[in-house]
Amino acid sequence: MLNRLTISQKGLLLLAVPIAFEIILVGTLLAILFPMQNALQQSSQYVSKTNALKQLANDMNIVNAALLNGMRSRIYGIHDFVERPAGMSFDAFEKRADVMINDAFNAEPRAFLAIPLKKYKLWTDSTQEHLADYGKATSSAAATSQPNNYKKRFDEFQALVLKAQYAAGAGRLAQASQASAEAYKTLAKLYVDVNSELTKLSAQDKQIREDALGQDESRLQAVSQQVTIVLVAGVLINIILAVMLAIVFSKVASGRLLFLMDNTKRLTEGTELNPTLAGSDELALLDKSFHDMAVRLETSRRKEQAIIQNASEVLCSLDADWSFVDANPAAQRVIGFAPEELRGKRLEQFLSESDWNATRVCLAEAKFNSNPINFENELIVSNGARIPMLWSVKWNQEQGKVFCLARDITERKRLERMRQEFVNMVSSDLRTPLSHLDSFLGKLTEGGFGDLNKDGSDQARKSMRNNKRLLELVNDLLNLDKLSSGQMDLKISECSAIDLSQRSIDAVVGFAGKVGIKLVNNAEDVNLDCDGDRVVQVLVNLIGNSVKFSPKGSQVICWATPDSDHMIKFSVQDFGRGIPEAMCKSVFEKFKQVSKADATEKGGSGLGLAICKTIVECHGGEIGVDSELGKGSTFWFRIPQRQKA
């Protein structure tokens, strides 16, 4: 079940279970504490009212004591007015109190005047504050046993006191006595009501506490024990639950990770992998991808081994001492030694002294070069024969080996000899007779052997043109062979770009004039190092081609300008038919022309641009063409401005 969950889902489950248990624990505690909390809240409200009433009663005791001191009487006390003796009816008690209060204030009509004004002010301010506290407590209480009319009655009391003070000050003692008695009766009644409510509130608060907590606090102790048990049990269960979940998830995850690590180890050792992990979580998907990767690696390894084992070339590795470390089966066929027989043998054993010295230099160079090093030598194989080999070697710093690809180039050498023999044959056996034939046909057409009739002259001219084309083809083949084989050395010297362009134009100007093409030299006055004759050869070829394919009356412009990277760019621009985009690269290949009819209609061997490309590349440059059909072409080449001679 757990293996079907993703790692994120497992993590959420690991968090969710303890959190859910915490919520249940808190709910249980609230269920236990809520009744007691409700009772305590009610009790707190009663306590607030009780405290406010006690303060009010205390305020009235203060003013009562001040009045008695003002009357200089020791027989009148507040309790004589407000406490009803046992067995006395309320009406009788009230009548007796009225008589006693009237008598007291008749004896001392200036009683309220005897209270210090500052003290009276402090008392009234304190009473107003406690009345406000009582009002707040009453408004928040669930129920009230006494309407909050205390403030109203206190205001009546203050008005009567003020009236008594005015009357006494005016000498109306009877009126002052009556107002003082009424004020005191109001105060006494207020005191009685306050004490009466205090008694009721105390009884209600006591009952609430007894109902909520029990008279002997046994319920409070029971609740405390329940809360303690629930808390301790909850914490322990939560810890155990979290530890168990962590152990389960850790065991599941770590076990599956160890499974993957074991598969990784097996892959590096080349042994069979464990079966794929069950489930659909990320680790199972990773293991499935790992198995797929292992299958692809094994397939790739088998293909690689098949290529190595069946390769016709010798694939081998040499250590830092140039001894064979390993080789493929082709070594048996080429060198005459099986791979296991080659191990430990030095390469030097299979080479002549001169070949070994040159080979050792190339192998040493490979150690300090990140690119493969290519060289040739002759291996002396087991039967004593010498086999020409082409080597490509690359040093591997991490393994401390040089990896080699050795190819038997016996057939290539044979073809090179055949090519050279063909070139020699063409040079001596074909070009010389063609040159003599060209000279003879020239004299024949010019009347050197007598006048010919019209048909004879036409045939002679056609023969001479065809012979020239054949001679040009032979010369181009020889030039291309020399350039490709590196037999033609470049004669580097400082040249003027304007001069090179003008020399090229001068070589073609006669031909251009015959077909009505104007040649323009727009080369800049810059100098460069090059083989001037070869650059002129390139420009003549490009200008000649542009003249061939330009409409009569148009221009062919030759440019030479400095380019980026310290290069000089030569361009030949025409306004002819243009070249299709797909042909722009292939026109520089041997025997490639834009149209099949160009060879017969315009002449040419199809080797001119290939020769141009070879000459430019020998200078370390590049060649190309920019063209648009119907608008013309611009052939260009770039060569370095400075070269070593």
N, C-alpha and C positions, 0 to 999 in steps of 0.2 A: 504493500500500500504506500509506504513512504517513498519507495523508488519511483513511483509515478508522479510525485510532487517535484516541482522545480526547486532549485536551491533557494530562490527568493521566497517561495511558498513555505518551505521548511523553516526559514528564518522567521517569517510572519507567525507561523504556528508556535514556534519556540517563544515568541513574545506574547502571543495572544492568550495562551493557556494560563500563565501566571497572572496576567492582567485580569482575565475573567475571574480567576479565583479571588483576586484582591477585591473586585467589585462585589462578589458574593459575601466576602468577609465584612466589608464595610456595611453592606445592607443588613447583615445579621446584627452587627453592633448597633446600628441605628434602630432596628426593631426592638432591641433590648433597652436602649437608653431613651427612646422617644417618650414613653409614658412618664418616666421620671423627669425628663426634661420639661415636658408640658406642665407638670405639677410645680416644678421649681420656678418656671416662668410666671405661673399664676401667683405663687408665693412671693416672688420678687415684686410683683405689682402691688400686692397687699402691703409689703414692707415699705414701699415708697410712700403709699398713702399714710401708713401708720407713722412713719418718721415725720411727715409734714404735719400731721395732727399733733404729735407730741411737741413739736416746736411751737405750734399755735398755743397749746395748753401752757407751755412754759412762758410764752410771751404774756399770756393773761395773768399768770401768777406774779410776773414782774410788776405789771401795772396795779394789781391788787395790793401787793406789798407797799407800793408807793402811795396808794390811796390811804391805806390804814395808817402809814406813818404821817401822812398829811392831816389825818383826823386826830392824831395823838390819842388813839384808842387802842386798848389792848384786849377789849372784849369782843370786838367784831373780827371775825375771820371769814375767809371765803367759804370755808367748809360749812359754816353756819347757814349760809344761803343756798348752797348747791347740793348738800348731802341730805337726803331724806331719811329721817330716822325709821328704824324698823317698826312696822305696824301703822305708820302714819300714811293717810291717803295722799295722793298727789295734789288734790285740791287744797287740802288742809296745809300741806307743805308749802304750796305756792302762796297761800294767803299769809302764812306766818313769815315767809321770806319777804313779801312785799312790805309788811309792817316793819320788820326789822330794818330793811333798807331805807324806808321813809324816815324812820326815827334817826338813823345814823346820819343821813344827809341834812335833816333839819338841824341836827346839832352842829354840823360842820358844813354850811352851805358853800364855803369856798374851798372844798376839798380838792377839786381838780386844779384850782389855781395854785395849790401848794406843791404840785408836781413840777420839778424843774423842766423848763421848755426844751432844753437840749436833750434831756433824758427821754422825755415824751416823744420827741422827734425820732430818736434812735429806735424806740420801741415800735412806733407806727411803721417805720421803714422795714424793720425786721418782720413785722406781722404781714405787711404787704408781700414781701418776698416769699414767706412760707405759705401764704394763701395761693400765690402763683405756682409753687411746687405742688401743692395739693391739687390745683386745677389740672396740671399736667398728668399727675398720677391718676386722677379720676378719669381723664379722657382716654388713657391707655388701658384702664382696667376692664376686665370682661363684664363686671357688674358692680354697681354701687349700692351701698346700703343707706346712704344719706345723700339727698340732693345737694349739689354744690351751691348752697345759698349763703355760705359763710361770709363771703366777701360783701354781699349786699348788706348783711346785718352788721358787719364791721363798719361799713360806710355809715349806717344809721347811728351806730355808737359814736363815731367821730363827729357827726353832725350835732348830736345831743351834747357832747362835751363842749363843742364850740359855742353852742347856744348857752350853756351854763356859764361859760367863761365871760361871754358878753353881758349876760344878766348880772353876774356878780360884779363885774367891772362898773356897771351902771348903777349899782346900789340896789338892785331888785333882788334881794336875797331870797324871797319866797319863790320867785321864778327860777332863780339859780338852783335852789334846793330841789325843786321839782324836776328840772332838767337833769341834774346830777343823778337823782334817784332813777329816772328813766334810763339814763345812760348805763348806770351800773347794773340795772335789771337786764338790759340788753346784753351786757357783757357776761353777766352770770348765766343767762339762758344759753348764750353761745358756748360758754365753758362747759355747761351741762351736756349740750349736744355733742361737743367734741369728745368729751370723755365717754359718752354713751357709744359713739361710733368707734372709738378706740377699743372699747370692750368687745364690740361685735366683730371688728376686724381681727383682733387677736384670736377670738374663738374660731373664726373662719380659717385663718392661716394655720392654726393648730390642727384643725380637721383635715385641711388639704395635705399637710405634711404627714399626718397619721395615715391618710388614705394612700399617699404615694410611697412613703418610706417605711411605715410601720412605727408603732409607738416606741419600740426598743431598738429601732434602727436595724432590725434583723433583715428587713427587705433590702436596705441599702447595702448591707454586707453581702446578701445573696446576689444582688445585681453586680457588685464589685467583683465577686468571685466568678460570676458568669462572664463578665467582660474580660477578666484576666485569663480565664480558661480559653475563651474564644480567641483572644489575641495570641496567646502562646501556641495554641493548636494551629491557628491559621498561619503564623509565621513558620512553624516547623513543617507543616504540610506544604506551604509554598516553597520553602527551601528544598525539601525532598523532591517535590514535583519538578522544580527548575533543574536540579542536579540530574534527575532521571532523564528528563528530556534532553539535557545537554549531553549526557552519556550516550543516549540512544542515537541522537543526531551525529555526535562525534564518531561513534562506532560505525554508523552507516557510511558517513562521508569519508572518514579516514580509511576504512576498509576498501571502499571503491577507489580512492586515490592510490592506495598501495597496489591495488589490482592494476591500475593504469601504469604505475611506475614499474611494476614487474613486466608488463607488456613492452614498455620502453627498453628495459634491459634485455628482454628476449630479442627485440628487433635489432639492437646493436650487436648481439651475440650471434644473430642469424638462426636462432632456434624458433620452433613453432610458437605462435602466440596463444594466449589463453582465449577461451570462447568470449564472445561479446557480452558485455554487461547487460543484465536484465533491467527493464524499466524504461521510462521515457524522460528522465531528468537530463540536466545538462551533461552530467558525467557519462551517462549512457550514450548520449548523442556524440560526445567527444570520443568515446571509445569506438563507436561505430565509424566515425571519421578516421580515427587512428588505424583501424583495420583496413579501411578503404585505401588509405595512404600507403600502408604496408604492402597491400596487393599491387598498387601501382609501382611502388619502389622495386618490388620483386620482379615485376614485368619489365621495368626499365633496366634492372640489373641483368636479367637474362638476355635482353636485346643487346645490351652493351657487351656482355660476355660473348654473345654470338658474333657480334661485329668484330671484337678483338680476336676471337678464336679463328674466324674465317677470313680475316683481312689478308689481302695479298701482300701488304707492306709489313715490314718488321716494326712492331711496337715493343719498346723495351725501356727500361729505366737503369740509370747508372748512379752509383753512390759518389761521394765527394772525391774518392780515389779513382774515379772513372772505371770502376769494375761493374760488370753486369749484376743487377739485382734480380731482375725478372724479364721475361720476354714471352711473346706469343708464339703459337706453333709455326708461324711463317718463318721464324728463324731457322727451323730445320730445313725448309725448302731452299732458302736463300743462302744461308751461311754454312749449312751442313751440320749444325749442332742443335740438339734438342734444347728446350728452355732450361731444363735442370742441369744440362751439361755446361751451359753458358754461365750459370751463376758462379760468381767469384772470379771469373776470368776478366782480365783487363782488356779494354778496347784496343790498347796499344799492340796486343798480340796479333791483331788481324789487319794491321796497317804497316805500310812501308815507313821508313824513318821520316822521309819528307812529308808524307801524308799525315803522320802522327803529330809532327810539330805544328802543322797548320790546323789540324783538328783540335789539338789541345788549346790553342789560342782561342778558337771559336767557343769551345766548351767553357773556358774561363770567362770569356766575355758574357756568356749567357747568365752567369751568376750575378752580374751587375746590370742586367737589362731585363726590363719587364716584358719586352716583346720577344717572340720566338726568333732564334738565330738560324739562318739557313746557310748551308755550305755543302760542298761536294768532296768526295774522296773515292778511293778504290779499296774495297775490302778484299783481303786475301782469304778465301774460303778454305774449307777443309781439304779439298782436292788440289789446292794450290792455284786455282784460277783467280783472276782479278776481276771483280765485278764493280762497275761504276755505280755509286750510291749517292742519292740526294738526301741530306739529313735536315730535319727541322727539330730543333731542341729548345726546351724551356725549363728553366730552373725553378724548383719548388722549395722555397725557403723553409716552410713549415716541416716538410719531411726530409729536407736535406738531400734531395735527389734531383737528377735532371731526367726529364721524360723525353723520349726520342721517338721520332717517326722516320724510318729509313726506307727509302723507295729505290728499288732496282731500276736504274735508268739506262740499262743496256739498249733497249729498243729506241729510246729517245736519242741516245748517242748515235745509233745506227742511222736514224732518220736525219740527224743533223749532218752526218757525213754525206748522206744522199743529197741533202739540200745543197750542201757546199759543192758537191760534184756537179749538181744541176746548174748552180750559179756559175761555176767555172765553165761548164759547157755552153751556157747561154752567152757568157762573156766572150769566150773565144770562138766557139763554133757557130753562133747565131748572130751576135751583134756585128762582127766583122763583115760577114757576107751581106748583111742588111745594109751596112754603111756603104759598101761598094755598089750595091744595087741602087741605093738612093742617089749616089753620085752619077751612075750610068743613066738612070731615068731622068735626072735633072738635065744632063747634056742632051739626052734624046729629045726632051720637050723643047729645049732651046735651039734645036736644029744643028747640034754639034756633029751629028752623023747624017746630015742631009735633011731636006725638007720632007715632012710627012703629010699625007692627005689629012683632011679634017677628021675622019674616023680614027686614023692612027694617032693623031695628036690628042684627041679626047681620051682614048684608051691609055695612052702613055701618062697623061695627067692623073687619071684615076688610079693607075698603078702606083704612081709616085705618092699620092695621098695615102693610099692603103699601106704602102711601105713605110711612110713616115709614122703613121699610127702604130704600126707594129714595132718600129724602132723606139718610139716613145714609150710603148708598153714595156719593152725590154729594159730600157734605161730606168723607168720608174721601178720596175721589179728589183733591179740591182741596187738602186738607191735605198729603197725600202728595206731590203735585206741588210745592207750595211748599217742603216740607222737602227734597225731592230736588234741586230746582233752586237751593237756597240763598237763596230769596226770603224765608224766614221767619227773622228775626233772633231770637237768644236774648237774653232780658233777665236777665242774671246778677246775683244779689244773694245775700246771706247768708240761709240758711234753716235752720230747725230740722227734723231728721229726724222727731221726734215729731209736729210740727205737720203736715208733709207727709203722713205716714201717716194722721193723724186726719182731715185734710181729704178724703183719698181715701176713707176708710171712711164718712165722713158722706155722701159723694156716692152711695154704693151701699147704705147701711144699709136704706133703704126697700125696695128690690128684694130684698135678702137676707132681710128680715123676712117678706116675702110667701111665700118658699119655705122658710122655717124654717132658715136658715143663720145662725150666730152669727159675727160679725166680731170679731177680737181684735187689739189694737194692742200689739205687743211691741217697738216701736222704742226704741233707746237715745237718751239725751239727748246728741246730737252735732250740731254745726253744719256746714254745707257751703255752697259757692258753686254756685248752679245757677239755671236758670230754673224757679222754683217751680211755675208753672202747667203747664209742659210735663212736669215730673216727676210732678205730680199726675195729668196726663192719662195717663201711662204706668201709674201705680199703679191708677187707676180701671179702665183696660182690663184689667189683669191680675187685679184683684180681681173684676171683673164676670165674666170668663171662668171663674175658679175657682168662683164662686157658681153659674154655669150648670151646671157639671159635677160639683157636689158633692151627695151624698145628703142628704135632709132630716134635720135634727137634728145635722149635723156642724158643724165649725168651719172658718173660713178665717183664717189667722194672718198678720199683716203684720209683718215684721222689718226692722230697720235697724241695722247694726253696722259699726264700723270694720274695714277689711280691710287687707291688706298693700299696700305701695307707695303709701301715703297715699290710699287709695281708700275710698269708702263703699259698702257692699253692701246693697241693698234686696232682700227676698225676700217672695214671696207663696206660702204653703204651703196646700194643700188635701188632702183625703183621699178624692178621687173615684176615677174609673175608671183614671186614669193614661194615659200616652201610650206607644205602642210606641217602642222605641229607634231604629228606622229613621226615625221621623218627628220626632225631637227637634230636628233642625236645620232641616228643611223647613217647620215650622210658622211660621217667621218670614218666609217668602216671601209674595209677593202672592197672594191668592186660594187659599192653601193651608189646608186644614182636615183634622183627624184623620179624620173620616168624612164622606162625601158627604151623609149625612142631617143633619149638624149645621146646615147652612145653613137647612134648613126647620124642623127640630124645635127648635133652640136659638136660631136667629136669628143675625144677624151677616153682615158683608159679606166677611169673609176678608182684610180690610186692616188690622184693628186691630193685630195683632202686628207687621206690616211697618212701620206708623207708629211703634210703640214702639221698634223697632230703629233706625229713622232718628233719632228724638229722642235716644236713648241715644248713638248714634255721633256726633251733633252735639255732645254734651257730652264727647267723647273717651273714651267708655266702651265696654262690651261687654254683651251680653245672652245669656241661655241658659236652659235648663230641665233639671232632674234629675227623672226620673220612673221609676216602677216600676208595671207593670200591676197593677191591683187594689188598690194601696196609696196612690195619690195622686201629685201632682206638686208641684214647687217651682220656680216661675218666679223668676228673679233677674236683676238687672243691677247693674253696678259703674260708678261714675263718680268722677272725681277730686274730692277734698275741697276743693281750692282751684283756682279758675279766674279768668282775667282777664275782666273785664266787656267 
